[in-house]
C-alpha cells in the first residue's frame, strides 16, 4: 500500500486528555490569575463561571445543582456513590473497564448486600429492560474503552423511586442527555472539552439533593467527599468555592473551551462536529476489509470514543499477546511518523484501535488518520509475513 502524503494537522487522538480545541495556543491562558488564591473574589468568579456556562450549554434544568469537585470524573463519581448509595437496593451495570470498576467499588469497597449486577462483554450492552429504576442505578452513559453507549433513556422510568447515577464523562457535550432521567451526572474537563486534568463536575437533581439531606451512609466519609453538614447541603462547591485547591490554569483553559463551544453553536454545534467525525469513521470502516466496529450494533455506537477491531483472519489466528503487540507496533509506527498519537485501545480492552472523535477533533484529521492507520497496518502485516517466510 502506498504511504499517504498529507498528515493530520493535529496528531492528537487520545481519549483523555483529548485534543485541544482548534486554534488553541498557550495565549488562551493569559487571563489566568496566577499567584492568587482560588478563594479570592476573582478566583471564585471564574470557577462559578465554569459552572454557569456549563449548565447553559448543556441545557441543564434550572433546579439541578452543579459543583466542581476534586479528582476528575473518577473523584466526582466516587463522591456520588459514597454519599448516596446504601439507602435502597442497587442495580450496577458494567460493559467496559470503568463500569466494571464501579461494580467492584459497590460490591467490595462499599460492601453493599442488596445489589444486582448487569454485565456484558466488550462490544455489547446489558439488557436495559431488566434494570429496576425503583432501585438506585449506577452506570456509564458512554463506555470509553468499548465504544458502546447507552442508546437512549427510555428504559428509565419518569416516576422511579431510585436514583440514576450516571458516569457521563465521554458523553457530556457530545450527546443529548435526557436530564429528566438522570439524578446524578459526572464528567471531567479533559474529555469533549479537551481541558486539563484533576477537576470533576458533579450535577445533582432535586431528588439527589433530597437524598443527601435525608440519608446518612453508615461508613466514614472522607473529607473531600462530604457534601452535607448538619443534614444540609454544603452550598460552597456549587458556588465556585471548591473543596480543594483547583488549578486556575486549568480553570482558565476550561473557560476558553466553553467559550469556543458557545461560538460554534453550543451543544448542537458540538454534537454536529462529533457526529461528523463518527460518520467519517463509518465510511472508512465500510470500505476497509480488515476493520469492523467493536460495538455490535449501530445504535449503541459511541461518537466520541470510537473503537474498531481487526477482522483480518491473519491477525485473528494469533494469540492475544501477539495481537496486542501488533496493535502497539501500528501505534508506534504512526507515532514515529508524527501523524497519530495514542490510537491503541485501553490496555484492559480487547486488542483494538480507539480514535477520539469529540468536537475538538477536525473531521479532516480523522480522515487523514484513518488513511495512515490503513497504511501502517498493511506495512506491519507485510513485515511480519516476511519474517515468517
LUMBABA-485323 format. One record per residue (C-alpha): residue number from 0; chain; x, y, z. Coordinates in Angstrom, 2 decimals. Layout:
N
+------+-------+---------+---------+---------+
: loke : kolse :      xx :      yy :      zz :
+------+-------+---------+---------+---------+
:  NUM :     A :       X :       Y :       Z :
...
+------+-------+---------+---------+---------+
END
This chain:
389
+------+-------+---------+---------+---------+
: loke : kolse :      xx :      yy :      zz :
+------+-------+---------+---------+---------+
:    0 :     A :    0.00 :    0.00 :    0.00 :
:    1 :     A :    1.28 :    3.47 :   -0.89 :
:    2 :     A :    2.28 :    5.66 :    2.01 :
:    3 :     A :   -0.08 :    8.66 :    2.49 :
:    4 :     A :    1.29 :   12.10 :    1.72 :
:    5 :     A :   -0.84 :   14.51 :    3.75 :
:    6 :     A :   -0.82 :   14.34 :    7.54 :
:    7 :     A :   -3.39 :   15.35 :   10.16 :
:    8 :     A :   -2.91 :   18.98 :   11.18 :
:    9 :     A :   -3.26 :   17.77 :   14.79 :
:   10 :     A :   -2.00 :   14.23 :   15.55 :
:   11 :     A :   -3.69 :   14.01 :   18.97 :
:   12 :     A :   -6.35 :   11.29 :   19.08 :
:   13 :     A :   -6.08 :   10.30 :   22.75 :
:   14 :     A :   -9.30 :    9.58 :   24.63 :
:   15 :     A :   -8.17 :   11.69 :   27.56 :
:   16 :     A :   -6.73 :   14.16 :   27.91 :
:   17 :     A :   -8.12 :   14.86 :   24.45 :
:   18 :     A :   -7.10 :   17.23 :   21.69 :
:   19 :     A :   -7.37 :   20.95 :   22.42 :
:   20 :     A :   -9.96 :   22.97 :   20.54 :
:   21 :     A :   -8.95 :   24.09 :   17.02 :
:   22 :     A :   -6.68 :   27.13 :   17.09 :
:   23 :     A :   -5.73 :   26.72 :   20.74 :
:   24 :     A :   -2.44 :   28.17 :   21.97 :
:   25 :     A :   -1.00 :   28.98 :   25.36 :
:   26 :     A :   -2.20 :   32.55 :   24.78 :
:   27 :     A :   -5.64 :   31.27 :   25.75 :
:   28 :     A :   -4.39 :   31.14 :   29.34 :
:   29 :     A :   -3.14 :   34.71 :   29.58 :
:   30 :     A :   -6.08 :   35.79 :   31.76 :
:   31 :     A :   -5.25 :   33.26 :   34.50 :
:   32 :     A :   -4.99 :   34.82 :   37.97 :
:   33 :     A :   -1.73 :   33.00 :   38.80 :
:   34 :     A :   -0.32 :   33.51 :   42.27 :
:   35 :     A :   -3.78 :   34.31 :   43.58 :
:   36 :     A :   -5.97 :   32.36 :   45.96 :
:   37 :     A :   -8.80 :   30.43 :   44.36 :
:   38 :     A :  -10.90 :   31.78 :   47.20 :
:   39 :     A :  -10.23 :   35.38 :   46.26 :
:   40 :     A :  -13.22 :   37.04 :   44.58 :
:   41 :     A :  -11.65 :   36.74 :   41.11 :
:   42 :     A :  -10.93 :   33.02 :   41.54 :
:   43 :     A :  -14.42 :   32.27 :   42.83 :
:   44 :     A :  -15.90 :   34.30 :   39.98 :
:   45 :     A :  -14.05 :   32.25 :   37.36 :
:   46 :     A :  -14.96 :   28.93 :   38.98 :
:   47 :     A :  -18.60 :   29.98 :   39.19 :
:   48 :     A :  -18.43 :   31.00 :   35.53 :
:   49 :     A :  -17.37 :   27.46 :   34.59 :
:   50 :     A :  -20.44 :   26.17 :   36.42 :
:   51 :     A :  -22.87 :   28.61 :   34.85 :
:   52 :     A :  -21.54 :   28.35 :   31.29 :
:   53 :     A :  -21.58 :   24.54 :   31.53 :
:   54 :     A :  -25.19 :   24.48 :   32.73 :
:   55 :     A :  -26.26 :   26.83 :   29.95 :
:   56 :     A :  -24.55 :   24.95 :   27.12 :
:   57 :     A :  -25.88 :   21.60 :   28.32 :
:   58 :     A :  -29.42 :   22.89 :   28.84 :
:   59 :     A :  -29.40 :   21.57 :   32.38 :
:   60 :     A :  -32.68 :   22.11 :   34.28 :
:   61 :     A :  -32.58 :   25.24 :   36.44 :
:   62 :     A :  -33.28 :   23.29 :   39.63 :
:   63 :     A :  -30.26 :   21.00 :   39.12 :
:   64 :     A :  -27.14 :   21.80 :   41.11 :
:   65 :     A :  -23.63 :   21.67 :   39.60 :
:   66 :     A :  -20.35 :   21.60 :   41.52 :
:   67 :     A :  -16.63 :   21.47 :   40.74 :
:   68 :     A :  -15.06 :   18.68 :   42.80 :
:   69 :     A :  -11.65 :   17.01 :   43.25 :
:   70 :     A :  -10.28 :   14.03 :   41.40 :
:   71 :     A :  -11.61 :   14.41 :   37.84 :
:   72 :     A :  -14.61 :   12.30 :   36.80 :
:   73 :     A :  -13.41 :    9.42 :   38.99 :
:   74 :     A :  -13.46 :   11.63 :   42.07 :
:   75 :     A :  -16.88 :   13.02 :   41.21 :
:   76 :     A :  -18.35 :    9.57 :   40.67 :
:   77 :     A :  -16.80 :    8.12 :   43.81 :
:   78 :     A :  -18.16 :   11.09 :   45.76 :
:   79 :     A :  -21.64 :   10.36 :   44.42 :
:   80 :     A :  -21.53 :    6.64 :   45.23 :
:   81 :     A :  -20.07 :    7.05 :   48.71 :
:   82 :     A :  -22.54 :    9.83 :   49.56 :
:   83 :     A :  -25.76 :    8.43 :   48.12 :
:   84 :     A :  -25.71 :    4.62 :   47.97 :
:   85 :     A :  -26.98 :    2.31 :   50.69 :
:   86 :     A :  -30.44 :    3.80 :   51.17 :
:   87 :     A :  -32.07 :    1.18 :   48.90 :
:   88 :     A :  -31.12 :   -1.69 :   46.56 :
:   89 :     A :  -28.68 :   -1.02 :   43.74 :
:   90 :     A :  -28.50 :   -2.18 :   40.11 :
:   91 :     A :  -25.00 :   -1.70 :   38.68 :
:   92 :     A :  -24.06 :   -2.04 :   35.01 :
:   93 :     A :  -20.66 :   -2.72 :   33.52 :
:   94 :     A :  -19.77 :   -3.42 :   29.92 :
:   95 :     A :  -16.28 :   -1.90 :   29.77 :
:   96 :     A :  -13.37 :   -1.05 :   32.07 :
:   97 :     A :  -14.82 :    1.81 :   34.10 :
:   98 :     A :  -18.30 :    0.40 :   34.55 :
:   99 :     A :  -16.74 :   -2.81 :   35.81 :
:  100 :     A :  -14.69 :   -0.71 :   38.25 :
:  101 :     A :  -17.91 :    0.77 :   39.66 :
:  102 :     A :  -19.21 :   -2.78 :   40.22 :
:  103 :     A :  -16.08 :   -3.58 :   42.23 :
:  104 :     A :  -16.49 :   -0.39 :   44.29 :
:  105 :     A :  -20.12 :   -1.14 :   45.11 :
:  106 :     A :  -19.50 :   -4.80 :   45.93 :
:  107 :     A :  -16.05 :   -4.81 :   47.56 :
:  108 :     A :  -15.43 :   -1.27 :   48.86 :
:  109 :     A :  -18.88 :   -0.16 :   49.98 :
:  110 :     A :  -19.79 :   -3.83 :   50.54 :
:  111 :     A :  -23.48 :   -3.34 :   49.82 :
:  112 :     A :  -25.55 :   -6.52 :   50.01 :
:  113 :     A :  -28.73 :   -5.67 :   48.10 :
:  114 :     A :  -27.03 :   -5.44 :   44.70 :
:  115 :     A :  -27.76 :   -6.77 :   41.24 :
:  116 :     A :  -25.05 :   -6.59 :   38.58 :
:  117 :     A :  -25.60 :   -6.44 :   34.84 :
:  118 :     A :  -22.51 :   -7.13 :   32.78 :
:  119 :     A :  -21.79 :   -7.61 :   29.10 :
:  120 :     A :  -18.61 :   -8.28 :   27.11 :
:  121 :     A :  -16.79 :   -5.54 :   25.21 :
:  122 :     A :  -18.88 :   -4.53 :   22.19 :
:  123 :     A :  -22.18 :   -5.41 :   23.84 :
:  124 :     A :  -24.52 :   -3.79 :   26.35 :
:  125 :     A :  -26.71 :   -5.42 :   29.04 :
:  126 :     A :  -30.45 :   -5.80 :   28.56 :
:  127 :     A :  -31.58 :   -2.41 :   29.84 :
:  128 :     A :  -35.21 :   -3.55 :   30.10 :
:  129 :     A :  -34.20 :   -5.75 :   33.04 :
:  130 :     A :  -32.90 :   -2.83 :   35.11 :
:  131 :     A :  -35.13 :   -1.78 :   38.01 :
:  132 :     A :  -35.12 :    2.00 :   38.33 :
:  133 :     A :  -37.01 :    1.75 :   41.60 :
:  134 :     A :  -33.59 :    0.71 :   42.88 :
:  135 :     A :  -30.64 :    3.04 :   42.62 :
:  136 :     A :  -28.90 :    2.54 :   39.27 :
:  137 :     A :  -25.16 :    3.00 :   38.67 :
:  138 :     A :  -23.96 :    3.10 :   35.05 :
:  139 :     A :  -21.80 :    4.78 :   32.45 :
:  140 :     A :  -23.59 :    6.55 :   29.61 :
:  141 :     A :  -20.68 :    6.01 :   27.25 :
:  142 :     A :  -18.14 :    3.21 :   27.62 :
:  143 :     A :  -14.87 :    4.95 :   26.79 :
:  144 :     A :  -12.92 :    1.70 :   26.40 :
:  145 :     A :  -15.52 :   -0.24 :   24.39 :
:  146 :     A :  -17.07 :    2.48 :   22.23 :
:  147 :     A :  -20.50 :    1.33 :   23.45 :
:  148 :     A :  -23.01 :    3.94 :   24.59 :
:  149 :     A :  -26.50 :    3.83 :   26.07 :
:  150 :     A :  -28.83 :    4.33 :   23.07 :
:  151 :     A :  -31.38 :    6.43 :   24.99 :
:  152 :     A :  -33.01 :    6.93 :   28.36 :
:  153 :     A :  -36.33 :    5.26 :   27.55 :
:  154 :     A :  -35.59 :    2.40 :   29.98 :
:  155 :     A :  -35.56 :    4.83 :   32.92 :
:  156 :     A :  -38.99 :    5.47 :   34.47 :
:  157 :     A :  -40.13 :    9.04 :   34.99 :
:  158 :     A :  -41.75 :    8.04 :   38.30 :
:  159 :     A :  -38.79 :    5.96 :   39.52 :
:  160 :     A :  -38.18 :    5.60 :   43.23 :
:  161 :     A :  -34.41 :    5.14 :   42.95 :
:  162 :     A :  -31.66 :    7.50 :   41.84 :
:  163 :     A :  -29.95 :    7.15 :   38.47 :
:  164 :     A :  -26.23 :    7.77 :   39.00 :
:  165 :     A :  -24.53 :    8.27 :   35.64 :
:  166 :     A :  -20.85 :    8.49 :   34.75 :
:  167 :     A :  -21.14 :   10.58 :   31.58 :
:  168 :     A :  -17.59 :   11.82 :   31.14 :
:  169 :     A :  -17.25 :   10.78 :   27.48 :
:  170 :     A :  -20.85 :   11.70 :   26.66 :
:  171 :     A :  -21.45 :   15.18 :   28.11 :
:  172 :     A :  -21.08 :   17.91 :   25.44 :
:  173 :     A :  -21.26 :   15.27 :   22.67 :
:  174 :     A :  -24.61 :   13.55 :   23.24 :
:  175 :     A :  -28.08 :   14.90 :   24.02 :
:  176 :     A :  -28.57 :   13.59 :   27.56 :
:  177 :     A :  -32.16 :   13.30 :   28.88 :
:  178 :     A :  -31.64 :   15.28 :   32.09 :
:  179 :     A :  -35.09 :   14.43 :   33.46 :
:  180 :     A :  -33.99 :   10.77 :   33.51 :
:  181 :     A :  -30.71 :   11.41 :   35.32 :
:  182 :     A :  -30.34 :   12.27 :   39.01 :
:  183 :     A :  -26.55 :   12.37 :   39.26 :
:  184 :     A :  -24.25 :   13.10 :   36.32 :
:  185 :     A :  -20.45 :   13.34 :   36.46 :
:  186 :     A :  -17.79 :   14.31 :   33.96 :
:  187 :     A :  -14.35 :   15.87 :   33.59 :
:  188 :     A :  -12.94 :   18.73 :   31.56 :
:  189 :     A :  -10.34 :   16.65 :   29.72 :
:  190 :     A :  -12.78 :   14.75 :   27.52 :
:  191 :     A :  -15.04 :   16.52 :   24.99 :
:  192 :     A :  -13.84 :   19.99 :   26.03 :
:  193 :     A :  -10.18 :   19.00 :   25.63 :
:  194 :     A :   -9.40 :   20.51 :   29.04 :
:  195 :     A :   -6.76 :   19.60 :   31.57 :
:  196 :     A :   -6.90 :   17.03 :   34.38 :
:  197 :     A :   -7.74 :   16.87 :   38.09 :
:  198 :     A :  -11.17 :   18.51 :   38.18 :
:  199 :     A :  -14.54 :   16.81 :   38.11 :
:  200 :     A :  -18.10 :   18.06 :   37.66 :
:  201 :     A :  -20.98 :   16.75 :   39.76 :
:  202 :     A :  -24.57 :   17.50 :   38.75 :
:  203 :     A :  -27.43 :   16.72 :   41.15 :
:  204 :     A :  -31.17 :   16.64 :   40.57 :
:  205 :     A :  -33.53 :   17.85 :   43.32 :
:  206 :     A :  -34.17 :   14.17 :   44.14 :
:  207 :     A :  -30.45 :   13.58 :   44.65 :
:  208 :     A :  -30.20 :   16.65 :   46.90 :
:  209 :     A :  -33.14 :   15.37 :   48.94 :
:  210 :     A :  -31.39 :   12.01 :   49.38 :
:  211 :     A :  -28.20 :   13.73 :   50.55 :
:  212 :     A :  -30.12 :   15.70 :   53.16 :
:  213 :     A :  -32.25 :   12.82 :   54.43 :
:  214 :     A :  -29.80 :    9.90 :   54.39 :
:  215 :     A :  -26.52 :    9.38 :   56.23 :
:  216 :     A :  -24.34 :    6.50 :   54.95 :
:  217 :     A :  -23.12 :    4.02 :   57.61 :
:  218 :     A :  -19.45 :    4.32 :   56.61 :
:  219 :     A :  -16.90 :    7.03 :   57.48 :
:  220 :     A :  -16.88 :    9.78 :   54.86 :
:  221 :     A :  -13.54 :   11.20 :   53.62 :
:  222 :     A :  -13.37 :   14.98 :   53.88 :
:  223 :     A :  -13.19 :   15.53 :   50.10 :
:  224 :     A :  -16.44 :   13.54 :   49.68 :
:  225 :     A :  -18.53 :   15.45 :   52.23 :
:  226 :     A :  -21.43 :   17.27 :   50.57 :
:  227 :     A :  -23.58 :   17.88 :   53.64 :
:  228 :     A :  -23.17 :   19.38 :   57.09 :
:  229 :     A :  -25.78 :   19.11 :   59.81 :
:  230 :     A :  -28.17 :   17.45 :   57.38 :
:  231 :     A :  -27.97 :   20.34 :   54.89 :
:  232 :     A :  -26.28 :   20.57 :   51.52 :
:  233 :     A :  -22.93 :   22.36 :   51.68 :
:  234 :     A :  -23.50 :   25.18 :   49.21 :
:  235 :     A :  -19.89 :   26.25 :   48.61 :
:  236 :     A :  -18.87 :   23.72 :   45.90 :
:  237 :     A :  -21.96 :   24.73 :   43.88 :
:  238 :     A :  -20.94 :   28.40 :   44.05 :
:  239 :     A :  -17.35 :   28.04 :   42.85 :
:  240 :     A :  -15.84 :   27.70 :   46.33 :
:  241 :     A :  -14.19 :   24.34 :   45.83 :
:  242 :     A :  -13.44 :   21.72 :   48.49 :
:  243 :     A :   -9.79 :   21.52 :   47.47 :
:  244 :     A :   -7.36 :   23.87 :   45.69 :
:  245 :     A :   -8.03 :   23.87 :   41.93 :
:  246 :     A :   -5.54 :   24.81 :   39.22 :
:  247 :     A :   -6.56 :   28.23 :   37.97 :
:  248 :     A :   -4.66 :   27.49 :   34.77 :
:  249 :     A :   -6.96 :   24.53 :   34.19 :
:  250 :     A :   -9.97 :   26.71 :   35.07 :
:  251 :     A :   -8.92 :   29.32 :   32.51 :
:  252 :     A :   -8.43 :   26.60 :   29.92 :
:  253 :     A :  -11.89 :   25.20 :   30.62 :
:  254 :     A :  -13.43 :   28.65 :   30.24 :
:  255 :     A :  -11.66 :   29.04 :   26.90 :
:  256 :     A :  -13.12 :   25.72 :   25.72 :
:  257 :     A :  -16.62 :   26.65 :   26.91 :
:  258 :     A :  -16.47 :   30.00 :   25.09 :
:  259 :     A :  -15.31 :   28.19 :   21.94 :
:  260 :     A :  -18.26 :   25.79 :   22.31 :
:  261 :     A :  -20.66 :   28.71 :   22.58 :
:  262 :     A :  -19.11 :   30.22 :   19.45 :
:  263 :     A :  -19.77 :   27.15 :   17.32 :
:  264 :     A :  -23.43 :   26.85 :   18.31 :
:  265 :     A :  -23.34 :   25.37 :   21.79 :
:  266 :     A :  -24.43 :   21.78 :   22.31 :
:  267 :     A :  -25.89 :   21.44 :   18.81 :
:  268 :     A :  -22.62 :   22.61 :   17.28 :
:  269 :     A :  -20.57 :   20.28 :   19.45 :
:  270 :     A :  -22.80 :   17.32 :   18.60 :
:  271 :     A :  -22.71 :   18.10 :   14.88 :
:  272 :     A :  -18.91 :   18.09 :   14.85 :
:  273 :     A :  -18.75 :   14.88 :   16.86 :
:  274 :     A :  -21.34 :   13.09 :   14.73 :
:  275 :     A :  -19.46 :   14.20 :   11.62 :
:  276 :     A :  -16.34 :   12.52 :   12.98 :
:  277 :     A :  -18.20 :    9.27 :   13.61 :
:  278 :     A :  -19.64 :    9.42 :   10.09 :
:  279 :     A :  -16.12 :    9.67 :    8.65 :
:  280 :     A :  -15.07 :    6.54 :   10.54 :
:  281 :     A :  -18.24 :    4.70 :    9.47 :
:  282 :     A :  -17.47 :    5.44 :    5.82 :
:  283 :     A :  -13.90 :    4.21 :    6.24 :
:  284 :     A :  -14.90 :    1.01 :    8.04 :
:  285 :     A :  -17.45 :    0.25 :    5.32 :
:  286 :     A :  -14.75 :    0.19 :    2.63 :
:  287 :     A :  -11.96 :   -1.36 :    4.75 :
:  288 :     A :  -11.86 :   -5.15 :    4.63 :
:  289 :     A :   -9.75 :   -5.68 :    7.78 :
:  290 :     A :  -11.63 :   -3.45 :   10.25 :
:  291 :     A :  -15.05 :   -3.51 :   11.93 :
:  292 :     A :  -16.54 :   -1.54 :   14.81 :
:  293 :     A :  -16.11 :   -3.09 :   18.25 :
:  294 :     A :  -19.78 :   -2.28 :   19.15 :
:  295 :     A :  -22.13 :   -4.91 :   17.75 :
:  296 :     A :  -24.93 :   -2.50 :   16.83 :
:  297 :     A :  -25.02 :    0.95 :   15.27 :
:  298 :     A :  -27.49 :    2.29 :   17.85 :
:  299 :     A :  -25.02 :    1.71 :   20.71 :
:  300 :     A :  -22.00 :    3.04 :   18.81 :
:  301 :     A :  -20.18 :    5.91 :   20.53 :
:  302 :     A :  -19.46 :    9.09 :   18.59 :
:  303 :     A :  -16.58 :   10.07 :   20.90 :
:  304 :     A :  -14.54 :    7.01 :   21.90 :
:  305 :     A :  -14.71 :    5.31 :   18.51 :
:  306 :     A :  -13.42 :    1.73 :   18.79 :
:  307 :     A :  -12.79 :   -0.68 :   15.95 :
:  308 :     A :  -11.30 :   -4.15 :   15.83 :
:  309 :     A :   -9.26 :   -6.15 :   13.33 :
:  310 :     A :  -11.19 :   -8.87 :   11.47 :
:  311 :     A :   -8.31 :   -9.99 :    9.26 :
:  312 :     A :   -8.01 :  -13.83 :    9.58 :
:  313 :     A :   -4.20 :  -13.47 :    9.60 :
:  314 :     A :   -4.44 :  -11.25 :   12.70 :
:  315 :     A :   -7.11 :  -13.26 :   14.49 :
:  316 :     A :   -5.21 :  -16.52 :   14.08 :
:  317 :     A :   -2.66 :  -15.18 :   16.57 :
:  318 :     A :   -2.85 :  -15.27 :   20.37 :
:  319 :     A :   -3.99 :  -12.20 :   22.30 :
:  320 :     A :   -0.49 :  -11.21 :   23.42 :
:  321 :     A :    0.73 :  -11.18 :   19.82 :
:  322 :     A :   -2.33 :   -9.23 :   18.72 :
:  323 :     A :   -1.60 :   -6.57 :   21.33 :
:  324 :     A :    1.99 :   -6.34 :   20.13 :
:  325 :     A :    0.81 :   -5.88 :   16.54 :
:  326 :     A :   -1.63 :   -3.11 :   17.56 :
:  327 :     A :    1.19 :   -1.47 :   19.51 :
:  328 :     A :    3.51 :   -1.76 :   16.51 :
:  329 :     A :    0.98 :    0.11 :   14.36 :
:  330 :     A :    0.66 :    2.79 :   17.04 :
:  331 :     A :    4.45 :    3.10 :   17.36 :
:  332 :     A :    4.87 :    3.46 :   13.61 :
:  333 :     A :    2.24 :    6.21 :   13.45 :
:  334 :     A :    3.90 :    7.95 :   16.41 :
:  335 :     A :    7.28 :    7.79 :   14.64 :
:  336 :     A :    5.73 :    9.34 :   11.54 :
:  337 :     A :    4.20 :   12.09 :   13.71 :
:  338 :     A :    0.74 :   11.51 :   12.29 :
:  339 :     A :   -1.32 :    9.95 :   15.10 :
:  340 :     A :   -0.71 :    9.51 :   18.81 :
:  341 :     A :   -2.44 :    7.10 :   21.24 :
:  342 :     A :   -4.67 :    5.21 :   18.80 :
:  343 :     A :   -4.44 :    1.82 :   20.55 :
:  344 :     A :   -7.37 :    0.96 :   22.81 :
:  345 :     A :   -7.13 :    0.76 :   26.61 :
:  346 :     A :   -4.80 :   -1.95 :   27.93 :
:  347 :     A :   -7.72 :   -3.81 :   29.55 :
:  348 :     A :   -9.86 :   -3.76 :   26.40 :
:  349 :     A :   -9.62 :   -6.42 :   23.69 :
:  350 :     A :   -6.80 :   -5.77 :   21.17 :
:  351 :     A :   -8.30 :   -2.98 :   19.08 :
:  352 :     A :   -7.96 :    0.63 :   17.97 :
:  353 :     A :   -9.61 :    3.69 :   19.51 :
:  354 :     A :   -9.84 :    7.15 :   17.96 :
:  355 :     A :  -11.23 :   10.08 :   19.88 :
:  356 :     A :  -13.94 :   11.72 :   17.80 :
:  357 :     A :  -15.02 :   14.51 :   20.13 :
:  358 :     A :  -15.80 :   18.01 :   18.92 :
:  359 :     A :  -12.26 :   19.36 :   19.36 :
:  360 :     A :  -11.05 :   16.97 :   16.61 :
:  361 :     A :  -11.38 :   18.08 :   12.98 :
:  362 :     A :  -13.10 :   15.63 :   10.61 :
:  363 :     A :  -10.34 :   16.19 :    8.05 :
:  364 :     A :   -7.81 :   14.98 :   10.64 :
:  365 :     A :   -9.92 :   11.88 :   11.36 :
:  366 :     A :   -9.97 :   11.02 :    7.64 :
:  367 :     A :   -6.23 :   11.52 :    7.31 :
:  368 :     A :   -5.55 :    9.49 :   10.46 :
:  369 :     A :   -7.55 :    6.56 :    9.09 :
:  370 :     A :   -5.56 :    6.58 :    5.86 :
:  371 :     A :   -2.37 :    6.37 :    7.90 :
:  372 :     A :   -3.75 :    3.56 :   10.10 :
:  373 :     A :   -4.65 :    1.62 :    6.95 :
:  374 :     A :   -1.11 :    2.08 :    5.60 :
:  375 :     A :    0.56 :    1.28 :    8.93 :
:  376 :     A :   -1.47 :   -1.91 :    9.42 :
:  377 :     A :   -0.60 :   -3.05 :    5.90 :
:  378 :     A :    3.08 :   -2.22 :    6.45 :
:  379 :     A :    3.32 :   -4.07 :    9.77 :
:  380 :     A :    1.48 :   -7.08 :    8.33 :
:  381 :     A :    3.87 :   -7.23 :    5.36 :
:  382 :     A :    6.90 :   -7.04 :    7.65 :
:  383 :     A :    5.57 :   -9.83 :    9.90 :
:  384 :     A :    4.72 :  -12.05 :    6.95 :
:  385 :     A :    8.20 :  -11.51 :    5.51 :
:  386 :     A :    9.76 :  -12.53 :    8.82 :
:  387 :     A :    7.69 :  -15.71 :    8.93 :
:  388 :     A :    8.52 :  -16.68 :    5.35 :
+------+-------+---------+---------+---------+
END
